[in-house]
Structures are given as structure tokens and as C-alpha cells.
Amino acid sequence: MSDASEGDVNTSEARAAHTAGLDAGTRKLLDRDAAVFLHQALSTPCLDVIVHAEGSWLTTASGRRLLDFHGNSVHQLGHAHPDVVAAVKAQIDTLSFCPRRYTCEPAVRLAEKLAELAPDPLGKVLLAPSGSAAVGMALKLARYATGRHKTISMWDAFHGANLDAISVGGEALFRRDVGPLLPCAEHVPPPGLARRFFGDDDRAADRLADYIDYVLEVQGDVAAVIAEPIRWTTVEPPPPGFWPKVRRAATATARSSSSTRSPRRLAVAAASSLSSRSAASRTWWSSARASAEGSCPSPRSSRGATSTSPGTRRSATTRTRRARSAAPPRSPSSPSSSGKA
């Protein structure tokens, strides 16, 4: 499979016109960039040279002004917001860095504000250097808090490019050709593709939520349900009630667990929208079904702990029958060309 991504395969007239308009100085710096930076999917080869950014506008070395629809973490405030610039300058003049072995007033104020804004029972903060690193840290915290190790996430989702983040992610571009990923990272279709697996009607997403509930209860050792808040290609919100239903299922499963740790709420990253650019493989069903039947061993089995005792399952026979009636065919098709299997 080719390793080309959008920067390599964009041969449109607009791209050609933009490239043709680059001056000699810009071309020279772009060549220097290509010589010293690793090729990065979706980001290289670079389009142009930026010398200034303010608000939503980027200014290139040749004087072009580009409206920034990409953002990269500045969507809300824009580039070079005067309040942010003033705060950064003031902090650099007093204390530019503080290792976590020590603390400082600005860090505590930030943590207090984040804890104030977070819903109960969240009240502790751990700052991260990037979104991908934050996902990896969250995975470790979910394992520690629940005493479990599995995850449920969506095909075609993006959570970052670190190895643990692409394991729970579902973007084929980042998962292919990297070898074994984090074990026991189970995937289900996003709500936007629920109709392809759970019936072509308005209750497809509701059946998907039922299936996630079923997998949570049968496996008994899922540490987290993970979903991205906004799909980076399109925005397709699930129907009302979808994520509250998944959250209730995760919380109920956490409380019924016979984990050796104190029962705690599962980490559920509830999303407001998910969608997909291309077809997801049906092999997710055989994968989820196999691990639901215990093919992925629990690290706690040596301690004699059981994931879910018969007495804590809520009408397991009825729930199993319901999930089977909503599930897609058990004979998986071959992995799709998009590589999402």
C-alpha cells in the first residue's frame, strides 16, 4: 500500500496554481525543510512559508494572506491574541519553566480552574504536553482507577499519533505498517455507520449503544470507552441520548465489578459527534465477539479475581439475545481496502 497522504496526492489545479506562484526564496526554504525534516503524513510536503500570523490570518514570505481554516489549537482565540501574548511574555520574564517536583502559583491556579469547570467527581489535574500524550496518560489512569485493561473505541476515530493513541484510534493511515499495537483495544463502528451493521432505520445508533452495553457487561474488564469529541473531516452528531446511554452502561458495569480495587466509574470520553470518511470493516464484530468470550486474557486472572460474577449480571440471557438480534452477521468479510480492519 502506498504511504502517500493528502499532501502527496493533491494534484488539483488549485494546488498547482499555488505552487506556481511561489517565489525563489520560498522554494529554497521549502527544499531545505524537506531535506532535514522527516516526511509526516498529512503535513508534508509543506505548502508555503509563514512569517506572520494574527487572528485567523496567515501571512506568507511572499506577502500572501491566507485565511486559516486549520487552526491547530488556536480555533477559539486565534493567532497572537493580545491577552495571550501579554500573559506569555509576563510569565517568561518571571518563571519560564517549573518541573513537576516543584509547584508554582500559575500552575495551581490553572489546575484549580480546570477542576472547577470539570463535572463531578473529576477534581484532579495532570497537565500534558500534547493531545496524544494526554490520551496515553488517560489510558494508564483508567487502568489504575478500574483495575482493568481493555478499551472500546470507534473505527475511523483519531486520538493522536503516538503508538498507544493509534491503538485505540481507528484511522487506517496511522495504523498500517506499524506492526503490533496495544492489545485488547476493541473497536466498534461510529454512530454514523451504525445503519450498516444494526439495521437501516432510526434505531440503528440505539442498537449500537445496546451492543456497547453488552460488550461491557460480558467482558467485565473494560477500563475505558473512548471517543473523539469532533471528527476532523466531517461533523455528524449521534442522536440525542446515545452517549448518556453508553455512560450509564459503563457506570453500571463499573459498580457491578468484583475488581480487587475499589469500584470506580469507568472513564468514558463522551463525544458530541463522530463520523466516517469511508467504509469500516465488518471484522470488528468477530474481534469484539472473540474477546467478549475471553480470548484476550485478563492480567488479573492470576489473582483469582473474576471480572463479572453471575450474581451481578443484569438478565444476561435476555441481554445476550437482544445483542445478537441487533448485531451484524457473524461471518466477517475480508478487510476493506481502507485498512481499518
TORKOL-4160 file (C-alpha; in steps of 0.2 Angstrom, whole numbers, padded with zeros to 4 digits, m for minus):
341
<pt num="1" X="0000" Y="0000" Z="0000"/>
<pt num="2" X="0007" Y="0017" Z="m0004"/>
<pt num="3" X="0012" Y="0028" Z="0010"/>
<pt num="4" X="0006" Y="0044" Z="0001"/>
<pt num="5" X="m0006" Y="0055" Z="0011"/>
<pt num="6" X="m0016" Y="0071" Z="0006"/>
<pt num="7" X="0000" Y="0082" Z="0004"/>
<pt num="8" X="0007" Y="0070" Z="m0009"/>
<pt num="9" X="m0009" Y="0065" Z="m0019"/>
<pt num="10" X="m0016" Y="0083" Z="m0020"/>
<pt num="11" X="m0014" Y="0086" Z="m0038"/>
<pt num="12" X="m0028" Y="0098" Z="m0041"/>
<pt num="13" X="m0027" Y="0114" Z="m0051"/>
<pt num="14" X="m0028" Y="0125" Z="m0035"/>
<pt num="15" X="m0013" Y="0116" Z="m0028"/>
<pt num="16" X="m0004" Y="0118" Z="m0045"/>
<pt num="17" X="m0008" Y="0136" Z="m0046"/>
<pt num="18" X="m0002" Y="0139" Z="m0028"/>
<pt num="19" X="0014" Y="0131" Z="m0031"/>
<pt num="20" X="0017" Y="0140" Z="m0047"/>
<pt num="21" X="0015" Y="0157" Z="m0038"/>
<pt num="22" X="0029" Y="0153" Z="m0025"/>
<pt num="23" X="0044" Y="0164" Z="m0027"/>
<pt num="24" X="0063" Y="0158" Z="m0027"/>
<pt num="25" X="0066" Y="0162" Z="m0008"/>
<pt num="26" X="0050" Y="0152" Z="m0003"/>
<pt num="27" X="0055" Y="0137" Z="m0014"/>
<pt num="28" X="0073" Y="0137" Z="m0007"/>
<pt num="29" X="0066" Y="0136" Z="0011"/>
<pt num="30" X="0054" Y="0123" Z="0007"/>
<pt num="31" X="0068" Y="0112" Z="m0001"/>
<pt num="32" X="0078" Y="0115" Z="0015"/>
<pt num="33" X="0064" Y="0110" Z="0025"/>
<pt num="34" X="0061" Y="0094" Z="0015"/>
<pt num="35" X="0080" Y="0090" Z="0017"/>
<pt num="36" X="0080" Y="0090" Z="0036"/>
<pt num="37" X="0063" Y="0085" Z="0042"/>
<pt num="38" X="0055" Y="0068" Z="0042"/>
<pt num="39" X="0041" Y="0066" Z="0030"/>
<pt num="40" X="0025" Y="0067" Z="0040"/>
<pt num="41" X="0008" Y="0060" Z="0035"/>
<pt num="42" X="m0005" Y="0074" Z="0031"/>
<pt num="43" X="0008" Y="0088" Z="0034"/>
<pt num="44" X="0022" Y="0086" Z="0022"/>
<pt num="45" X="0027" Y="0092" Z="0009"/>
<pt num="46" X="0024" Y="0109" Z="0016"/>
<pt num="47" X="0013" Y="0121" Z="0006"/>
<pt num="48" X="0022" Y="0138" Z="0009"/>
<pt num="49" X="0032" Y="0148" Z="0021"/>
<pt num="50" X="0023" Y="0158" Z="0035"/>
<pt num="51" X="0031" Y="0173" Z="0043"/>
<pt num="52" X="0017" Y="0181" Z="0052"/>
<pt num="53" X="0000" Y="0175" Z="0060"/>
<pt num="54" X="m0013" Y="0186" Z="0068"/>
<pt num="55" X="m0031" Y="0182" Z="0072"/>
<pt num="56" X="m0037" Y="0170" Z="0058"/>
<pt num="57" X="m0025" Y="0176" Z="0045"/>
<pt num="58" X="m0008" Y="0169" Z="0040"/>
<pt num="59" X="0005" Y="0179" Z="0030"/>
<pt num="60" X="0017" Y="0170" Z="0019"/>
<pt num="61" X="0035" Y="0175" Z="0015"/>
<pt num="62" X="0029" Y="0182" Z="m0002"/>
<pt num="63" X="0016" Y="0193" Z="0006"/>
<pt num="64" X="0000" Y="0182" Z="0003"/>
<pt num="65" X="m0013" Y="0182" Z="0016"/>
<pt num="66" X="m0022" Y="0165" Z="0019"/>
<pt num="67" X="m0037" Y="0163" Z="0030"/>
<pt num="68" X="m0033" Y="0149" Z="0042"/>
<pt num="69" X="m0046" Y="0135" Z="0042"/>
<pt num="70" X="m0034" Y="0123" Z="0050"/>
<pt num="71" X="m0032" Y="0131" Z="0067"/>
<pt num="72" X="m0021" Y="0118" Z="0076"/>
<pt num="73" X="m0026" Y="0123" Z="0094"/>
<pt num="74" X="m0030" Y="0141" Z="0091"/>
<pt num="75" X="m0048" Y="0139" Z="0084"/>
<pt num="76" X="m0055" Y="0148" Z="0099"/>
<pt num="77" X="m0044" Y="0163" Z="0102"/>
<pt num="78" X="m0035" Y="0165" Z="0085"/>
<pt num="79" X="m0016" Y="0168" Z="0082"/>
<pt num="80" X="m0007" Y="0181" Z="0093"/>
<pt num="81" X="m0021" Y="0186" Z="0104"/>
<pt num="82" X="m0015" Y="0201" Z="0113"/>
<pt num="83" X="m0020" Y="0194" Z="0130"/>
<pt num="84" X="m0012" Y="0178" Z="0127"/>
<pt num="85" X="0004" Y="0186" Z="0121"/>
<pt num="86" X="0005" Y="0198" Z="0136"/>
<pt num="87" X="0002" Y="0183" Z="0148"/>
<pt num="88" X="0016" Y="0173" Z="0140"/>
<pt num="89" X="0028" Y="0187" Z="0140"/>
<pt num="90" X="0025" Y="0191" Z="0158"/>
<pt num="91" X="0027" Y="0173" Z="0163"/>
<pt num="92" X="0043" Y="0171" Z="0154"/>
<pt num="93" X="0050" Y="0186" Z="0162"/>
<pt num="94" X="0047" Y="0178" Z="0179"/>
<pt num="95" X="0047" Y="0159" Z="0178"/>
<pt num="96" X="0048" Y="0151" Z="0161"/>
<pt num="97" X="0048" Y="0133" Z="0167"/>
<pt num="98" X="0044" Y="0123" Z="0183"/>
<pt num="99" X="0047" Y="0104" Z="0185"/>
<pt num="100" X="0033" Y="0094" Z="0192"/>
<pt num="101" X="0044" Y="0090" Z="0208"/>
<pt num="102" X="0040" Y="0109" Z="0212"/>
<pt num="103" X="0025" Y="0119" Z="0210"/>
<pt num="104" X="0021" Y="0137" Z="0207"/>
<pt num="105" X="0006" Y="0149" Z="0208"/>
<pt num="106" X="0001" Y="0150" Z="0189"/>
<pt num="107" X="0001" Y="0131" Z="0188"/>
<pt num="108" X="m0010" Y="0129" Z="0204"/>
<pt num="109" X="m0022" Y="0142" Z="0198"/>
<pt num="110" X="m0024" Y="0133" Z="0181"/>
<pt num="111" X="m0027" Y="0117" Z="0189"/>
<pt num="112" X="m0040" Y="0125" Z="0201"/>
<pt num="113" X="m0049" Y="0132" Z="0186"/>
<pt num="114" X="m0049" Y="0116" Z="0177"/>
<pt num="115" X="m0056" Y="0107" Z="0192"/>
<pt num="116" X="m0069" Y="0120" Z="0194"/>
<pt num="117" X="m0075" Y="0118" Z="0176"/>
<pt num="118" X="m0075" Y="0099" Z="0176"/>
<pt num="119" X="m0090" Y="0089" Z="0181"/>
<pt num="120" X="m0091" Y="0079" Z="0197"/>
<pt num="121" X="m0082" Y="0069" Z="0203"/>
<pt num="122" X="m0067" Y="0075" Z="0192"/>
<pt num="123" X="m0057" Y="0086" Z="0203"/>
<pt num="124" X="m0038" Y="0082" Z="0200"/>
<pt num="125" X="m0027" Y="0088" Z="0186"/>
<pt num="126" X="m0012" Y="0081" Z="0177"/>
<pt num="127" X="m0005" Y="0093" Z="0163"/>
<pt num="128" X="0001" Y="0085" Z="0147"/>
<pt num="129" X="0012" Y="0092" Z="0133"/>
<pt num="130" X="0001" Y="0086" Z="0119"/>
<pt num="131" X="m0016" Y="0079" Z="0115"/>
<pt num="132" X="m0009" Y="0062" Z="0110"/>
<pt num="133" X="0001" Y="0061" Z="0126"/>
<pt num="134" X="m0015" Y="0066" Z="0136"/>
<pt num="135" X="m0023" Y="0051" Z="0128"/>
<pt num="136" X="m0009" Y="0039" Z="0133"/>
<pt num="137" X="m0009" Y="0046" Z="0151"/>
<pt num="138" X="m0028" Y="0044" Z="0152"/>
<pt num="139" X="m0027" Y="0026" Z="0147"/>
<pt num="140" X="m0014" Y="0022" Z="0161"/>
<pt num="141" X="m0025" Y="0032" Z="0173"/>
<pt num="142" X="m0041" Y="0022" Z="0168"/>
<pt num="143" X="m0031" Y="0005" Z="0171"/>
<pt num="144" X="m0026" Y="0011" Z="0188"/>
<pt num="145" X="m0043" Y="0018" Z="0193"/>
<pt num="146" X="m0053" Y="0002" Z="0187"/>
<pt num="147" X="m0040" Y="m0012" Z="0189"/>
<pt num="148" X="m0045" Y="m0016" Z="0171"/>
<pt num="149" X="m0036" Y="m0016" Z="0154"/>
<pt num="150" X="m0047" Y="m0016" Z="0139"/>
<pt num="151" X="m0054" Y="m0002" Z="0129"/>
<pt num="152" X="m0069" Y="0001" Z="0117"/>
<pt num="153" X="m0067" Y="0014" Z="0104"/>
<pt num="154" X="m0073" Y="0018" Z="0086"/>
<pt num="155" X="m0066" Y="0014" Z="0069"/>
<pt num="156" X="m0060" Y="0029" Z="0059"/>
<pt num="157" X="m0058" Y="0039" Z="0075"/>
<pt num="158" X="m0042" Y="0049" Z="0078"/>
<pt num="159" X="m0034" Y="0051" Z="0096"/>
<pt num="160" X="m0016" Y="0056" Z="0091"/>
<pt num="161" X="m0001" Y="0048" Z="0083"/>
<pt num="162" X="0008" Y="0040" Z="0097"/>
<pt num="163" X="0008" Y="0021" Z="0097"/>
<pt num="164" X="m0005" Y="0019" Z="0112"/>
<pt num="165" X="m0016" Y="0033" Z="0104"/>
<pt num="166" X="m0016" Y="0025" Z="0087"/>
<pt num="167" X="m0020" Y="0008" Z="0095"/>
<pt num="168" X="m0037" Y="0015" Z="0102"/>
<pt num="169" X="m0039" Y="0026" Z="0086"/>
<pt num="170" X="m0046" Y="0019" Z="0071"/>
<pt num="171" X="m0038" Y="0029" Z="0057"/>
<pt num="172" X="m0031" Y="0017" Z="0044"/>
<pt num="173" X="m0017" Y="0030" Z="0039"/>
<pt num="174" X="m0009" Y="0029" Z="0056"/>
<pt num="175" X="m0012" Y="0011" Z="0060"/>
<pt num="176" X="m0005" Y="0002" Z="0044"/>
<pt num="177" X="0013" Y="m0004" Z="0043"/>
<pt num="178" X="0017" Y="m0001" Z="0061"/>
<pt num="179" X="0016" Y="m0019" Z="0067"/>
<pt num="180" X="0008" Y="m0025" Z="0083"/>
<pt num="181" X="m0002" Y="m0011" Z="0093"/>
<pt num="182" X="m0008" Y="m0011" Z="0111"/>
<pt num="183" X="m0018" Y="m0027" Z="0114"/>
<pt num="184" X="m0036" Y="m0028" Z="0119"/>
<pt num="185" X="m0041" Y="m0012" Z="0111"/>
<pt num="186" X="m0058" Y="m0016" Z="0104"/>
<pt num="187" X="m0067" Y="m0006" Z="0091"/>
<pt num="188" X="m0085" Y="m0004" Z="0086"/>
<pt num="189" X="m0092" Y="0007" Z="0071"/>
<pt num="190" X="m0095" Y="0025" Z="0074"/>
<pt num="191" X="m0113" Y="0030" Z="0076"/>
<pt num="192" X="m0113" Y="0037" Z="0059"/>
<pt num="193" X="m0110" Y="0020" Z="0052"/>
<pt num="194" X="m0122" Y="0011" Z="0064"/>
<pt num="195" X="m0135" Y="0008" Z="0050"/>
<pt num="196" X="m0123" Y="m0003" Z="0040"/>
<pt num="197" X="m0122" Y="m0015" Z="0055"/>
<pt num="198" X="m0138" Y="m0013" Z="0066"/>
<pt num="199" X="m0152" Y="m0011" Z="0053"/>
<pt num="200" X="m0156" Y="0003" Z="0041"/>
<pt num="201" X="m0168" Y="0013" Z="0052"/>
<pt num="202" X="m0169" Y="0026" Z="0065"/>
<pt num="203" X="m0164" Y="0014" Z="0079"/>
<pt num="204" X="m0148" Y="0009" Z="0072"/>
<pt num="205" X="m0137" Y="0020" Z="0084"/>
<pt num="206" X="m0148" Y="0015" Z="0099"/>
<pt num="207" X="m0144" Y="m0004" Z="0095"/>
<pt num="208" X="m0126" Y="0001" Z="0094"/>
<pt num="209" X="m0127" Y="0008" Z="0111"/>
<pt num="210" X="m0135" Y="m0008" Z="0117"/>
<pt num="211" X="m0121" Y="m0018" Z="0109"/>
<pt num="212" X="m0108" Y="m0007" Z="0118"/>
<pt num="213" X="m0118" Y="m0011" Z="0134"/>
<pt num="214" X="m0117" Y="m0029" Z="0130"/>
<pt num="215" X="m0099" Y="m0030" Z="0127"/>
<pt num="216" X="m0095" Y="m0020" Z="0143"/>
<pt num="217" X="m0105" Y="m0032" Z="0154"/>
<pt num="218" X="m0099" Y="m0049" Z="0145"/>
<pt num="219" X="m0081" Y="m0044" Z="0145"/>
<pt num="220" X="m0081" Y="m0037" Z="0163"/>
<pt num="221" X="m0063" Y="m0030" Z="0161"/>
<pt num="222" X="m0065" Y="m0014" Z="0150"/>
<pt num="223" X="m0056" Y="0001" Z="0158"/>
<pt num="224" X="m0062" Y="0014" Z="0146"/>
<pt num="225" X="m0074" Y="0019" Z="0132"/>
<pt num="226" X="m0065" Y="0032" Z="0121"/>
<pt num="227" X="m0072" Y="0043" Z="0108"/>
<pt num="228" X="m0066" Y="0059" Z="0100"/>
<pt num="229" X="m0077" Y="0075" Z="0103"/>
<pt num="230" X="m0077" Y="0081" Z="0085"/>
<pt num="231" X="m0072" Y="0071" Z="0069"/>
<pt num="232" X="m0058" Y="0080" Z="0060"/>
<pt num="233" X="m0066" Y="0078" Z="0042"/>
<pt num="234" X="m0085" Y="0080" Z="0045"/>
<pt num="235" X="m0096" Y="0083" Z="0059"/>
<pt num="236" X="m0110" Y="0070" Z="0061"/>
<pt num="237" X="m0118" Y="0071" Z="0079"/>
<pt num="238" X="m0126" Y="0055" Z="0086"/>
<pt num="239" X="m0144" Y="0055" Z="0090"/>
<pt num="240" X="m0149" Y="0063" Z="0107"/>
<pt num="241" X="m0147" Y="0050" Z="0121"/>
<pt num="242" X="m0134" Y="0040" Z="0113"/>
<pt num="243" X="m0119" Y="0045" Z="0124"/>
<pt num="244" X="m0129" Y="0046" Z="0140"/>
<pt num="245" X="m0135" Y="0028" Z="0137"/>
<pt num="246" X="m0117" Y="0022" Z="0135"/>
<pt num="247" X="m0111" Y="0032" Z="0150"/>
<pt num="248" X="m0125" Y="0024" Z="0161"/>
<pt num="249" X="m0120" Y="0006" Z="0154"/>
<pt num="250" X="m0101" Y="0010" Z="0159"/>
<pt num="251" X="m0106" Y="0016" Z="0176"/>
<pt num="252" X="m0117" Y="0001" Z="0180"/>
<pt num="253" X="m0103" Y="m0011" Z="0174"/>
<pt num="254" X="m0090" Y="m0002" Z="0185"/>
<pt num="255" X="m0101" Y="m0003" Z="0200"/>
<pt num="256" X="m0105" Y="m0022" Z="0197"/>
<pt num="257" X="m0087" Y="m0027" Z="0195"/>
<pt num="258" X="m0079" Y="m0038" Z="0208"/>
<pt num="259" X="m0062" Y="m0030" Z="0205"/>
<pt num="260" X="m0049" Y="m0031" Z="0218"/>
<pt num="261" X="m0048" Y="m0012" Z="0218"/>
<pt num="262" X="m0062" Y="0000" Z="0225"/>
<pt num="263" X="m0076" Y="0001" Z="0212"/>
<pt num="264" X="m0075" Y="0017" Z="0202"/>
<pt num="265" X="m0083" Y="0025" Z="0187"/>
<pt num="266" X="m0076" Y="0019" Z="0171"/>
<pt num="267" X="m0068" Y="0033" Z="0161"/>
<pt num="268" X="m0080" Y="0037" Z="0147"/>
<pt num="269" X="m0075" Y="0051" Z="0135"/>
<pt num="270" X="m0092" Y="0055" Z="0129"/>
<pt num="271" X="m0092" Y="0063" Z="0111"/>
<pt num="272" X="m0103" Y="0075" Z="0103"/>
<pt num="273" X="m0100" Y="0070" Z="0086"/>
<pt num="274" X="m0092" Y="0056" Z="0076"/>
<pt num="275" X="m0092" Y="0051" Z="0058"/>
<pt num="276" X="m0083" Y="0042" Z="0044"/>
<pt num="277" X="m0075" Y="0046" Z="0028"/>
<pt num="278" X="m0075" Y="0028" Z="0021"/>
<pt num="279" X="m0082" Y="0010" Z="0024"/>
<pt num="280" X="m0077" Y="0002" Z="0041"/>
<pt num="281" X="m0073" Y="m0016" Z="0040"/>
<pt num="282" X="m0085" Y="m0029" Z="0047"/>
<pt num="283" X="m0071" Y="m0039" Z="0055"/>
<pt num="284" X="m0074" Y="m0028" Z="0071"/>
<pt num="285" X="m0088" Y="m0040" Z="0075"/>
<pt num="286" X="m0078" Y="m0056" Z="0076"/>
<pt num="287" X="m0064" Y="m0046" Z="0086"/>
<pt num="288" X="m0076" Y="m0040" Z="0098"/>
<pt num="289" X="m0085" Y="m0056" Z="0100"/>
<pt num="290" X="m0069" Y="m0066" Z="0102"/>
<pt num="291" X="m0063" Y="m0055" Z="0116"/>
<pt num="292" X="m0081" Y="m0055" Z="0124"/>
<pt num="293" X="m0079" Y="m0074" Z="0125"/>
<pt num="294" X="m0062" Y="m0072" Z="0134"/>
<pt num="295" X="m0049" Y="m0075" Z="0121"/>
<pt num="296" X="m0039" Y="m0060" Z="0127"/>
<pt num="297" X="m0033" Y="m0065" Z="0145"/>
<pt num="298" X="m0035" Y="m0054" Z="0160"/>
<pt num="299" X="m0019" Y="m0048" Z="0169"/>
<pt num="300" X="m0029" Y="m0050" Z="0185"/>
<pt num="301" X="m0033" Y="m0069" Z="0182"/>
<pt num="302" X="m0018" Y="m0074" Z="0192"/>
<pt num="303" X="m0025" Y="m0065" Z="0207"/>
<pt num="304" X="m0041" Y="m0076" Z="0206"/>
<pt num="305" X="m0052" Y="m0061" Z="0203"/>
<pt num="306" X="m0067" Y="m0063" Z="0192"/>
<pt num="307" X="m0072" Y="m0049" Z="0180"/>
<pt num="308" X="m0091" Y="m0051" Z="0182"/>
<pt num="309" X="m0100" Y="m0064" Z="0193"/>
<pt num="310" X="m0116" Y="m0072" Z="0188"/>
<pt num="311" X="m0125" Y="m0063" Z="0203"/>
<pt num="312" X="m0120" Y="m0046" Z="0196"/>
<pt num="313" X="m0126" Y="m0048" Z="0178"/>
<pt num="314" X="m0142" Y="m0040" Z="0174"/>
<pt num="315" X="m0153" Y="m0053" Z="0165"/>
<pt num="316" X="m0138" Y="m0059" Z="0155"/>
<pt num="317" X="m0148" Y="m0071" Z="0145"/>
<pt num="318" X="m0160" Y="m0058" Z="0139"/>
<pt num="319" X="m0146" Y="m0045" Z="0136"/>
<pt num="320" X="m0137" Y="m0058" Z="0125"/>
<pt num="321" X="m0152" Y="m0062" Z="0115"/>
<pt num="322" X="m0155" Y="m0044" Z="0112"/>
<pt num="323" X="m0137" Y="m0040" Z="0107"/>
<pt num="324" X="m0137" Y="m0055" Z="0095"/>
<pt num="325" X="m0153" Y="m0049" Z="0087"/>
<pt num="326" X="m0145" Y="m0032" Z="0084"/>
<pt num="327" X="m0128" Y="m0037" Z="0079"/>
<pt num="328" X="m0122" Y="m0039" Z="0061"/>
<pt num="329" X="m0118" Y="m0056" Z="0053"/>
<pt num="330" X="m0105" Y="m0066" Z="0062"/>
<pt num="331" X="m0096" Y="m0071" Z="0046"/>
<pt num="332" X="m0084" Y="m0056" Z="0044"/>
<pt num="333" X="m0080" Y="m0050" Z="0026"/>
<pt num="334" X="m0062" Y="m0048" Z="0021"/>
<pt num="335" X="m0054" Y="m0032" Z="0027"/>
<pt num="336" X="m0058" Y="m0017" Z="0017"/>
<pt num="337" X="m0046" Y="m0008" Z="0006"/>
<pt num="338" X="m0046" Y="0007" Z="0018"/>
<pt num="339" X="m0036" Y="m0004" Z="0030"/>
<pt num="340" X="m0047" Y="m0002" Z="0045"/>
<pt num="341" X="m0048" Y="m0020" Z="0050"/>
